[in-house]
Structures are given as structure tokens and as C-alpha cells.
Amino acid sequence: MATMRERSTKPMYDIWAWFYNWTFGALVRSRQRRAVQQLPFKPGDRILDLGVGTGLTLKHYPKDVTVIGMDLSHGMISKARVMCQERGYDHIKLVRGDGMNPPFAAQSFDHIIMCHTVTVVSDPARLLNQAARIVKPGGRIVLANHFRSTNSIMGWLEKFSNPFWVKIGWRSDVALEDVLKGVDLQFEYHFKHRFMDLWQIVCLTNNSNTLATSSENQQDNQNANPLPAKQPVLA
Ligand SMILES: C[S@@+](CC[C@H](N)C(=O)[O-])C[C@H]1O[C@@H](n2cnc3c(N)ncnc32)[C@H](O)[C@@H]1O
């Protein structure tokens, strides 16, 4: 099965960074705004934008919240940094890091958003379980992503074409229900931004009051330090 590997994803997105904003990025802007609108933030909240890329979502946050934008790719996050400097976005901090091992303490964020990130990592369920660990109880996790179609013909095509998509930077064979099966988060709702959209916006909530409830989470928490093991790399 063709899948993503962080080792090859990073250089791939360093290359994507040069033309992302006027290719894929141009297709996704209104969906990103809609995804950010699903975050029930209030003044003073701390939001993690995981897989922030070139920062196309960042203009949608009010200045009274703090946004941490994290990304694996130096090339992508460098574009975001230039944009933030140009626009004077002091409420946004950019960090280079791997969402599979996020360098943050448990319950560090009020809410988390991941736009077009879940199918770009090697293990989507692990990514969401890590997000569950670092979001506060009651916090929302918003995904904007393509997931494998429930229509059998479309679903088959997406599975069949997956090796091609993996070569250019994402998976097309990930089913939402498969990802959620391994994840300790409450499914709230999902919808398509446009009628015929291939992508969905999915809202999940961390309803647990404890840090770990599933054995998978307990395993993750054994490996994860309660405090950052190392300082995030400021891009
Ligand atoms: C398709 S781009 C989406 C960027 C942005 N969220 C958007 O919607 O325009 C996927 C991003 O996820 C980042 N990414 C991939 N794997 C990652 C990981 N393990 N941790 C953090 N970011 C990752 C890539 O570097 C890339 O910038």
C-alpha cells in the first residue's frame, strides 16, 4: 500500500512551497475560511494550525487570539513567515515541527485546525491522537480534508489512483471512518463546503477529562513528555 513518509514529505513540500499558493493553494482558499469559522474561539484563546503550510489560513484569525502555526517543511513555513512579517501578524508564531510528535505539553491549546494535513502524514490516526493529547478538554479539532468517497466506484478509483497521488504529496485512499475508529475524539458534524466538493470539513471535540483513555493513547503518552522534550524550532 502506497503511503506517506515524513522523511520524503518534507523535501517534497519544500519544493511545493515555490508554487503552492497559485496551484493547490488557489483551489482551497474559501474552504479554509469556512474551516476556520468552525473554531469557537474567544479572545485570549491559543489555537494550533497544524500543517499550516504557506499560511493561507492565517488571515482568517482575529488578532485577539494567539495562533501557533506548525509545519514539517521549512520551505512552506518560510513562505508563511514572510507573509506574517509583511502583514505585521504579531499574534501568530510559526514553529517547524512534526505533527506526529508535536513538541507541546498536554492540553496546550484551546482548539486545533488541520487543513489538508491528515492525508499527508504517515499515520492519520496517530496525528489525531496527538492532537487529542495537546488540545484542552472541550476543545474542538477541525479538519478540512479529502477523504475516500463512500460511493463504491469513486472510492475504488481513489484507492486505485493512490500510488500516483502519494508521489506528488498526499493520499487519496484514507476513509474518514477508518481514521476515526482509532481516535479518542467525539465526532460532532461534517459537511461539504460546496455541493460537488471532493473535500469535507469535519468537526471533532475532545470530550475526555483525562489525558488518556484508550490503550493507544496511553502508549502515546508514555512516549510523550508532559512538557516539551525539546524546544520547537522557530522557523
Ligand atoms: C497540502 S499542504 C496544506 C497546507 C495548508 N494547511 C493549506 O491548507 O494550505 C500539507 C502541509 O502539511 C505539512 N505536513 C506534512 N506532514 C506533516 C507533519 N508530519 N507535521 C506537520 N506538518 C506536516 C506539509 O509540509 C504541508 O505544508
PDBQT file of the ligand as one rigid body, heavy atoms in Angstrom, charges set to zero:
ROOT
HETATM    1  C1  LIG A 301      -1.408  20.168   1.411  1.00  0.00    +0.000 C 
HETATM    2  S1  LIG A 301      -0.424  21.165   2.454  1.00  0.00    +0.000 S 
HETATM    3  C2  LIG A 301      -1.674  22.122   3.325  1.00  0.00    +0.000 C 
HETATM    4  C3  LIG A 301      -1.142  23.433   3.842  1.00  0.00    +0.000 C 
HETATM    5  C4  LIG A 301      -2.193  24.348   4.473  1.00  0.00    +0.000 C 
HETATM    6  N1  LIG A 301      -2.758  23.762   5.674  1.00  0.00    +0.000 N 
HETATM    7  C5  LIG A 301      -3.272  24.694   3.488  1.00  0.00    +0.000 C 
HETATM    8  O1  LIG A 301      -4.419  24.248   3.663  1.00  0.00    +0.000 OA
HETATM    9  O2  LIG A 301      -2.979  25.423   2.534  1.00  0.00    +0.000 OA
HETATM   10  C6  LIG A 301       0.035  19.999   3.717  1.00  0.00    +0.000 C 
HETATM   11  C7  LIG A 301       1.035  20.580   4.704  1.00  0.00    +0.000 C 
HETATM   12  O3  LIG A 301       1.235  19.648   5.758  1.00  0.00    +0.000 OA
HETATM   13  C8  LIG A 301       2.612  19.665   6.094  1.00  0.00    +0.000 C 
HETATM   14  N2  LIG A 301       2.929  18.399   6.773  1.00  0.00    +0.000 N 
HETATM   15  C9  LIG A 301       3.044  17.175   6.221  1.00  0.00    +0.000 A 
HETATM   16  N3  LIG A 301       3.347  16.273   7.162  1.00  0.00    +0.000 NA
HETATM   17  C10 LIG A 301       3.442  16.954   8.326  1.00  0.00    +0.000 A 
HETATM   18  C11 LIG A 301       3.744  16.567   9.657  1.00  0.00    +0.000 A 
HETATM   19  N4  LIG A 301       4.028  15.301   9.963  1.00  0.00    +0.000 N 
HETATM   20  N5  LIG A 301       3.764  17.526  10.612  1.00  0.00    +0.000 NA
HETATM   21  C12 LIG A 301       3.500  18.825  10.300  1.00  0.00    +0.000 A 
HETATM   22  N6  LIG A 301       3.195  19.243   9.058  1.00  0.00    +0.000 NA
HETATM   23  C13 LIG A 301       3.170  18.318   8.080  1.00  0.00    +0.000 A 
HETATM   24  C14 LIG A 301       3.307  19.836   4.757  1.00  0.00    +0.000 C 
HETATM   25  O4  LIG A 301       4.635  20.273   4.902  1.00  0.00    +0.000 OA
HETATM   26  C15 LIG A 301       2.405  20.842   4.071  1.00  0.00    +0.000 C 
HETATM   27  O5  LIG A 301       2.795  22.157   4.335  1.00  0.00    +0.000 OA
ENDROOT
TORSDOF 0
